[in-house]
Amino acid sequence: MATRTSRTVAPAKAQTPAPAARAPSEWLGDWTRQQVAVANESVRTVYRGFEAMRRIQEQAARALAERHAAAAAKLRQQDGPAAIAALQGELLREDLADATRYWQDLAGAMLEMNTELLGCATQMVDAEDLFAATAPRFLHS
C-alpha cells in the first residue's frame, strides 16, 4: 500500500514592477542632500557632546573650588599638626572620589556622544547593500 504525501506549495509572489530608473543628476542630488543632512546631524551631536562635557567640567571645578575654600578656612582655625593632617587627609580622600566620579561622568558623556554618532553613521550606509557586497568575499576566503 503506497502512502501519499501531501505537499503544500507556496503561492507565487506577485511580481512588483521595478522602480523607474532615475536620472543620474536626480540621484546624485538626492544622495548629496542625504549626506549633507547626516553630516549636519553628526556635527550637532558632537557639539551637544562637547556641551555635556563642559557642564561636567564646570560642575567638578565648582565643587572642587568650594571644598578647597572651606578647607582653607578650616586650616586657619586648626591648631596642631594632627588636626591639619586629618583635614588634609579628608580633603585628599574627597578629591580622589570626585576625580573618579568626574572621569566616569566624562567617559559616560563621550560614550553617549559616540553612540549617537554611530547612529548617524549607520544612516549613511544601507546595511543590506553592504552585506550583499561583502558577504561573498568573507564566505569564500
MIMILO-405636 format. One record per residue (C-alpha): residue number from 0; x, y negated, z negated. Coordinates in steps of 0.1 Angstrom, whole numbers. Example, Ala and Ser with C-alpha at 12.3 -4.5 7.8 and 13.67 -1.06 7.14 Angstrom:
MIMILO-405636
<atom kolke="0" xx="123" yy="45" zz="-78"/>
<atom kolke="1" xx="137" yy="11" zz="-71"/>
***
This chain:
MIMILO-405636
<atom kolke="0" xx="0" yy="0" zz="0"/>
<atom kolke="1" xx="15" yy="-32" zz="11"/>
<atom kolke="2" xx="12" yy="-62" zz="-11"/>
<atom kolke="3" xx="6" yy="-95" zz="4"/>
<atom kolke="4" xx="23" yy="-126" zz="-10"/>
<atom kolke="5" xx="8" yy="-159" zz="-6"/>
<atom kolke="6" xx="29" yy="-189" zz="1"/>
<atom kolke="7" xx="17" yy="-224" zz="-1"/>
<atom kolke="8" xx="30" yy="-248" zz="25"/>
<atom kolke="9" xx="36" yy="-283" zz="15"/>
<atom kolke="10" xx="17" yy="-308" zz="37"/>
<atom kolke="11" xx="39" yy="-326" zz="62"/>
<atom kolke="12" xx="49" yy="-361" zz="51"/>
<atom kolke="13" xx="33" yy="-388" zz="71"/>
<atom kolke="14" xx="58" yy="-405" zz="94"/>
<atom kolke="15" xx="63" yy="-441" zz="85"/>
<atom kolke="16" xx="74" yy="-463" zz="113"/>
<atom kolke="17" xx="109" yy="-476" zz="110"/>
<atom kolke="18" xx="111" yy="-512" zz="100"/>
<atom kolke="19" xx="117" yy="-536" zz="129"/>
<atom kolke="20" xx="153" yy="-544" zz="134"/>
<atom kolke="21" xx="161" yy="-579" zz="122"/>
<atom kolke="22" xx="183" yy="-603" zz="140"/>
<atom kolke="23" xx="219" yy="-604" zz="126"/>
<atom kolke="24" xx="216" yy="-641" zz="118"/>
<atom kolke="25" xx="184" yy="-634" zz="97"/>
<atom kolke="26" xx="201" yy="-605" zz="79"/>
<atom kolke="27" xx="232" yy="-625" zz="72"/>
<atom kolke="28" xx="213" yy="-655" zz="59"/>
<atom kolke="29" xx="192" yy="-632" zz="36"/>
<atom kolke="30" xx="223" yy="-614" zz="24"/>
<atom kolke="31" xx="242" yy="-647" zz="17"/>
<atom kolke="32" xx="212" yy="-661" zz="-2"/>
<atom kolke="33" xx="211" yy="-630" zz="-24"/>
<atom kolke="34" xx="248" yy="-630" zz="-31"/>
<atom kolke="35" xx="248" yy="-667" zz="-40"/>
<atom kolke="36" xx="218" yy="-662" zz="-63"/>
<atom kolke="37" xx="236" yy="-633" zz="-81"/>
<atom kolke="38" xx="268" yy="-653" zz="-83"/>
<atom kolke="39" xx="249" yy="-682" zz="-100"/>
<atom kolke="40" xx="233" yy="-658" zz="-124"/>
<atom kolke="41" xx="267" yy="-644" zz="-132"/>
<atom kolke="42" xx="281" yy="-679" zz="-139"/>
<atom kolke="43" xx="251" yy="-687" zz="-161"/>
<atom kolke="44" xx="257" yy="-655" zz="-180"/>
<atom kolke="45" xx="294" yy="-664" zz="-185"/>
<atom kolke="46" xx="285" yy="-699" zz="-198"/>
<atom kolke="47" xx="259" yy="-686" zz="-222"/>
<atom kolke="48" xx="285" yy="-661" zz="-235"/>
<atom kolke="49" xx="310" yy="-689" zz="-240"/>
<atom kolke="50" xx="284" yy="-709" zz="-258"/>
<atom kolke="51" xx="277" yy="-679" zz="-281"/>
<atom kolke="52" xx="314" yy="-675" zz="-288"/>
<atom kolke="53" xx="318" yy="-712" zz="-295"/>
<atom kolke="54" xx="289" yy="-711" zz="-320"/>
<atom kolke="55" xx="306" yy="-681" zz="-338"/>
<atom kolke="56" xx="339" yy="-700" zz="-339"/>
<atom kolke="57" xx="321" yy="-731" zz="-352"/>
<atom kolke="58" xx="303" yy="-712" zz="-380"/>
<atom kolke="59" xx="335" yy="-695" zz="-391"/>
<atom kolke="60" xx="355" yy="-727" zz="-391"/>
<atom kolke="61" xx="328" yy="-745" zz="-412"/>
<atom kolke="62" xx="326" yy="-717" zz="-437"/>
<atom kolke="63" xx="364" yy="-715" zz="-440"/>
<atom kolke="64" xx="367" yy="-753" zz="-445"/>
<atom kolke="65" xx="340" yy="-753" zz="-472"/>
<atom kolke="66" xx="356" yy="-723" zz="-490"/>
<atom kolke="67" xx="391" yy="-738" zz="-490"/>
<atom kolke="68" xx="378" yy="-772" zz="-501"/>
<atom kolke="69" xx="361" yy="-756" zz="-531"/>
<atom kolke="70" xx="393" yy="-736" zz="-538"/>
<atom kolke="71" xx="414" yy="-768" zz="-537"/>
<atom kolke="72" xx="390" yy="-784" zz="-562"/>
<atom kolke="73" xx="392" yy="-753" zz="-585"/>
<atom kolke="74" xx="430" yy="-753" zz="-582"/>
<atom kolke="75" xx="432" yy="-788" zz="-595"/>
<atom kolke="76" xx="413" yy="-777" zz="-627"/>
<atom kolke="77" xx="431" yy="-744" zz="-633"/>
<atom kolke="78" xx="457" yy="-740" zz="-659"/>
<atom kolke="79" xx="483" yy="-713" zz="-659"/>
<atom kolke="80" xx="498" yy="-691" zz="-632"/>
<atom kolke="81" xx="474" yy="-662" zz="-638"/>
<atom kolke="82" xx="443" yy="-682" zz="-631"/>
<atom kolke="83" xx="459" yy="-697" zz="-600"/>
<atom kolke="84" xx="470" yy="-663" zz="-587"/>
<atom kolke="85" xx="435" yy="-649" zz="-593"/>
<atom kolke="86" xx="419" yy="-678" zz="-574"/>
<atom kolke="87" xx="444" yy="-673" zz="-545"/>
<atom kolke="88" xx="437" yy="-636" zz="-545"/>
<atom kolke="89" xx="400" yy="-641" zz="-543"/>
<atom kolke="90" xx="404" yy="-666" zz="-515"/>
<atom kolke="91" xx="426" yy="-642" zz="-496"/>
<atom kolke="92" xx="400" yy="-614" zz="-500"/>
<atom kolke="93" xx="372" yy="-636" zz="-488"/>
<atom kolke="94" xx="393" yy="-649" zz="-459"/>
<atom kolke="95" xx="401" yy="-613" zz="-447"/>
<atom kolke="96" xx="365" yy="-603" zz="-450"/>
<atom kolke="97" xx="354" yy="-633" zz="-430"/>
<atom kolke="98" xx="381" yy="-628" zz="-404"/>
<atom kolke="99" xx="369" yy="-592" zz="-399"/>
<atom kolke="100" xx="333" yy="-604" zz="-396"/>
<atom kolke="101" xx="344" yy="-632" zz="-371"/>
<atom kolke="102" xx="362" yy="-607" zz="-348"/>
<atom kolke="103" xx="333" yy="-583" zz="-350"/>
<atom kolke="104" xx="308" yy="-611" zz="-341"/>
<atom kolke="105" xx="331" yy="-623" zz="-313"/>
<atom kolke="106" xx="335" yy="-588" zz="-299"/>
<atom kolke="107" xx="297" yy="-583" zz="-300"/>
<atom kolke="108" xx="292" yy="-616" zz="-281"/>
<atom kolke="109" xx="317" yy="-606" zz="-255"/>
<atom kolke="110" xx="302" yy="-571" zz="-251"/>
<atom kolke="111" xx="267" yy="-586" zz="-247"/>
<atom kolke="112" xx="281" yy="-610" zz="-221"/>
<atom kolke="113" xx="299" yy="-582" zz="-202"/>
<atom kolke="114" xx="267" yy="-561" zz="-203"/>
<atom kolke="115" xx="247" yy="-589" zz="-187"/>
<atom kolke="116" xx="275" yy="-594" zz="-161"/>
<atom kolke="117" xx="274" yy="-557" zz="-153"/>
<atom kolke="118" xx="236" yy="-561" zz="-148"/>
<atom kolke="119" xx="243" yy="-589" zz="-123"/>
<atom kolke="120" xx="269" yy="-569" zz="-105"/>
<atom kolke="121" xx="245" yy="-539" zz="-101"/>
<atom kolke="122" xx="221" yy="-562" zz="-82"/>
<atom kolke="123" xx="249" yy="-567" zz="-56"/>
<atom kolke="124" xx="252" yy="-530" zz="-49"/>
<atom kolke="125" xx="225" yy="-508" zz="-35"/>
<atom kolke="126" xx="232" yy="-476" zz="-56"/>
<atom kolke="127" xx="216" yy="-452" zz="-31"/>
<atom kolke="128" xx="237" yy="-465" zz="-2"/>
<atom kolke="129" xx="268" yy="-465" zz="-23"/>
<atom kolke="130" xx="262" yy="-429" zz="-35"/>
<atom kolke="131" xx="254" yy="-418" zz="1"/>
<atom kolke="132" xx="286" yy="-433" zz="14"/>
<atom kolke="133" xx="309" yy="-420" zz="-13"/>
<atom kolke="134" xx="294" yy="-386" zz="-23"/>
<atom kolke="135" xx="307" yy="-366" zz="7"/>
<atom kolke="136" xx="342" yy="-380" zz="1"/>
<atom kolke="137" xx="342" yy="-367" zz="-35"/>
<atom kolke="138" xx="323" yy="-335" zz="-29"/>
<atom kolke="139" xx="348" yy="-323" zz="-3"/>
<atom kolke="140" xx="381" yy="-334" zz="-19"/>
***
